[in-house]
Amino acid sequence: MSADSLLFLLKVLALSAAGAIAVKYGAPMGAIAPVGSVALAIVLLPSVVLGLLLAWRSKQATR
C-alpha cells in the first residue's frame, strides 16, 4: 500500500470518526421531530445531492 493510499484511508477514517462523534453528542442538542418524513429526508438527501453534483460535473465535462 502506497503512502498516498494510506493517507487517504486515514483521512476517511478520521472524518468517519468525527461524523460519528457529531451524531452521538450533537444529535441530542437538535430538536428534530422523530417522524418518518424527516428520517426519509436524512437518508435520501446525501444520495440526491451527490447525484446532482455528478450530473452537473458530467454536463460540464461534455462542453
Backbone as a printed PyTorch tensor [residue, N CA C, xyz], in Angstrom:
tensor([[[  0.8510,  -1.1690,   0.0000],
         [  0.0000,   0.0000,   0.0000],
         [  0.8980,   1.2330,   0.0000]],

        [[  0.6180,   2.1510,  -0.9150],
         [  1.4550,   3.3420,  -1.0200],
         [  1.1120,   4.3310,   0.0870]],

        [[  1.9840,   5.3170,   0.2510],
         [  1.7830,   6.3290,   1.2860],
         [  0.5420,   7.1650,   0.9920]],

        [[  0.2730,   7.4300,  -0.2910],
         [ -0.9140,   8.2060,  -0.6470],
         [ -2.1940,   7.4630,  -0.2900]],

        [[ -2.2210,   6.1690,  -0.5410],
         [ -3.3900,   5.3660,  -0.2130],
         [ -3.6070,   5.3070,   1.2890]],

        [[ -2.5260,   5.1620,   2.0200],
         [ -2.6280,   5.1120,   3.4690],
         [ -3.1050,   6.4470,   4.0250]],

        [[ -2.6090,   7.5430,   3.4850],
         [ -3.0400,   8.8690,   3.9310],
         [ -4.5180,   9.0750,   3.6380]],

        [[ -4.9630,   8.6680,   2.4570],
         [ -6.3820,   8.7770,   2.1120],
         [ -7.2350,   7.9570,   3.0610]],

        [[ -6.8030,   6.7350,   3.3650],
         [ -7.5330,   5.8690,   4.2780],
         [ -7.6190,   6.4840,   5.6670]],

        [[ -6.5460,   7.0790,   6.1370],
         [ -6.5550,   7.7310,   7.4530],
         [ -7.4800,   8.9410,   7.4650]],

        [[ -7.5220,   9.6980,   6.3670],
         [ -8.4280,  10.8430,   6.2850],
         [ -9.8810,  10.3880,   6.3420]],

        [[-10.2030,   9.3350,   5.5950],
         [-11.5710,   8.8170,   5.6040],
         [-11.9360,   8.3080,   6.9940]],

        [[-11.0200,   7.6280,   7.6460],
         [-11.2560,   7.1190,   8.9970],
         [-11.4810,   8.2640,   9.9740]],

        [[-10.6730,   9.3130,   9.8710],
         [-10.8090,  10.4610,  10.7700],
         [-12.1360,  11.1840,  10.5480]],

        [[-12.5250,  11.3820,   9.2900],
         [-13.7990,  12.0440,   9.0020],
         [-14.9770,  11.1890,   9.4600]],

        [[-14.8550,   9.8920,   9.3100],
         [-15.9080,   8.9980,   9.7690],
         [-16.0490,   9.0580,  11.2940]],

        [[-14.9360,   9.0500,  11.9810],
         [-14.9720,   9.1460,  13.4450],
         [-15.5520,  10.4820,  13.8840]],

        [[-15.1690,  11.5680,  13.2030],
         [-15.7040,  12.8910,  13.5460],
         [-17.2120,  12.9330,  13.3160]],

        [[-17.6630,  12.3310,  12.2240],
         [-19.0970,  12.2830,  11.9610],
         [-19.8460,  11.4760,  13.0010]],

        [[-19.2730,  10.3630,  13.4080],
         [-19.9150,   9.5310,  14.4280],
         [-20.0020,  10.2610,  15.7680]],

        [[-18.9460,  10.9740,  16.1200],
         [-18.9520,  11.7390,  17.3710],
         [-19.9690,  12.8690,  17.2960]],

        [[-20.0440,  13.5290,  16.1310],
         [-21.0120,  14.6130,  15.9610],
         [-22.4400,  14.1020,  16.0910]],

        [[-22.7020,  12.9320,  15.5380],
         [-24.0460,  12.3640,  15.6350],
         [-24.3440,  11.9450,  17.0640]],

        [[-23.3750,  11.3160,  17.7150],
         [-23.6140,  10.8090,  19.0700],
         [-23.8400,  11.9240,  20.0790]],

        [[-23.0110,  12.9720,  20.0260],
         [-23.1020,  14.0180,  21.0380],
         [-23.8490,  15.2540,  20.5700]],

        [[-23.9510,  15.4650,  19.2710],
         [-24.6270,  16.6420,  18.7600],
         [-26.1000,  16.4300,  18.4880]],

        [[-26.4880,  15.2000,  18.1960],
         [-27.8820,  14.9150,  17.8580],
         [-28.8590,  15.2280,  18.9950]],

        [[-28.5340,  14.9150,  20.2400],
         [-29.4900,  15.2540,  21.3020],
         [-29.7280,  16.7600,  21.4560]],

        [[-28.8120,  17.5780,  20.9900],
         [-28.9850,  19.0320,  21.0830],
         [-29.9930,  19.5490,  20.0570]],

        [[-30.1200,  18.8420,  18.9500],
         [-31.0430,  19.2640,  17.8970],
         [-32.4650,  18.8880,  18.2320]],

        [[-33.3930,  19.7230,  17.8310],
         [-34.8090,  19.4610,  18.1020],
         [-35.4690,  18.9860,  16.8130]],

        [[-35.1360,  17.7730,  16.3830],
         [-35.7180,  17.2050,  15.1790],
         [-36.8210,  16.2420,  15.5910]],

        [[-37.9860,  16.4650,  15.0290],
         [-39.1290,  15.6090,  15.3630],
         [-38.9090,  14.2020,  14.8040]],

        [[-39.1720,  13.1810,  15.6030],
         [-38.9590,  11.8000,  15.1480],
         [-40.1170,  11.3000,  14.2800]],

        [[-40.2030,  11.8200,  13.0610],
         [-41.2590,  11.3910,  12.1390],
         [-40.6180,  10.7630,  10.9130]],

        [[-41.3910,   9.9880,  10.1900],
         [-40.8790,   9.2590,   9.0450],
         [-40.3640,  10.1460,   7.9270]],

        [[-41.0060,  11.2760,   7.6990],
         [-40.5770,  12.1430,   6.5970],
         [-39.1960,  12.7430,   6.8550]],

        [[-38.9000,  13.0620,   8.0930],
         [-37.5720,  13.5930,   8.4290],
         [-36.5160,  12.5150,   8.2490]],

        [[-36.8160,  11.3110,   8.6940],
         [-35.8720,  10.1960,   8.5310],
         [-35.6220,   9.9090,   7.0570]],

        [[-36.6710,   9.9390,   6.2590],
         [-36.5240,   9.7000,   4.8280],
         [-35.6720,  10.7840,   4.1730]],

        [[-35.8880,  12.0160,   4.5610],
         [-35.0920,  13.1230,   4.0160],
         [-33.6240,  12.9850,   4.4020]],

        [[-33.3610,  12.6210,   5.6360],
         [-31.9780,  12.4720,   6.0980],
         [-31.2830,  11.3290,   5.3600]],

        [[-31.9950,  10.2640,   5.0770],
         [-31.4010,   9.1190,   4.3880],
         [-31.1830,   9.4040,   2.9080]],

        [[-32.1350,  10.0590,   2.2560],
         [-32.0620,  10.2540,   0.8130],
         [-31.2870,  11.4940,   0.3840]],

        [[-31.1850,  12.4990,   1.2390],
         [-30.5580,  13.7600,   0.8460],
         [-29.1120,  13.6060,   0.3680]],

        [[-28.2430,  12.8610,   1.0490],
         [-26.8680,  12.7310,   0.5390],
         [-26.8020,  12.1080,  -0.8530]],

        [[-27.6180,  11.1100,  -1.1210],
         [-27.6130,  10.4720,  -2.4400],
         [-28.1190,  11.4210,  -3.5140]],

        [[-29.1420,  12.1850,  -3.2070],
         [-29.6870,  13.1380,  -4.1740],
         [-28.6710,  14.2350,  -4.4600]],

        [[-28.0350,  14.7600,  -3.4300],
         [-27.0360,  15.8210,  -3.6210],
         [-25.8590,  15.2960,  -4.4410]],

        [[-25.3850,  14.1100,  -4.1320],
         [-24.2760,  13.5310,  -4.8810],
         [-24.6650,  13.2790,  -6.3330]],

        [[-25.8640,  12.7940,  -6.5600],
         [-26.3360,  12.5860,  -7.9200],
         [-26.4000,  13.8840,  -8.7080]],

        [[-26.8800,  14.9480,  -8.0750],
         [-26.9370,  16.2450,  -8.7430],
         [-25.5440,  16.7790,  -9.0480]],

        [[-24.6240,  16.6200,  -8.1040],
         [-23.2550,  17.0800,  -8.3390],
         [-22.5890,  16.3050,  -9.4720]],

        [[-22.7870,  15.0020,  -9.5090],
         [-22.2040,  14.1980, -10.5820],
         [-22.8230,  14.5310, -11.9330]],

        [[-24.1240,  14.7740, -11.9630],
         [-24.7740,  15.1610, -13.2100],
         [-24.2470,  16.5020, -13.6910]],

        [[-24.0640,  17.4290, -12.7650],
         [-23.5400,  18.7520, -13.1150],
         [-22.1110,  18.6500, -13.6540]],

        [[-21.2850,  17.8380, -12.9900],
         [-19.8970,  17.6490, -13.4590],
         [-19.8630,  16.9720, -14.8220]],

        [[-20.7460,  16.0150, -15.0410],
         [-20.8140,  15.3380, -16.3250],
         [-21.2100,  16.3160, -17.4320]],

        [[-22.1490,  17.1750, -17.1260],
         [-22.5740,  18.1660, -18.1120],
         [-21.4650,  19.1610, -18.4030]],

        [[-20.6940,  19.5420, -17.3730],
         [-19.5820,  20.4610, -17.5580],
         [-18.4610,  19.8210, -18.3740]],

        [[-18.2550,  18.5200, -18.2260],
         [-17.1780,  17.8190, -18.9220],
         [-17.4670,  17.6580, -20.4120]],

        [[-18.7300,  17.6390, -20.7950],
         [-19.0830,  17.4510, -22.2000],
         [-18.9760,  18.7320, -23.0070]],

        [[-18.8070,  19.8460, -22.3600],
         [-18.6940,  21.1310, -23.0880],
         [-17.3500,  21.3030, -23.6940]]])
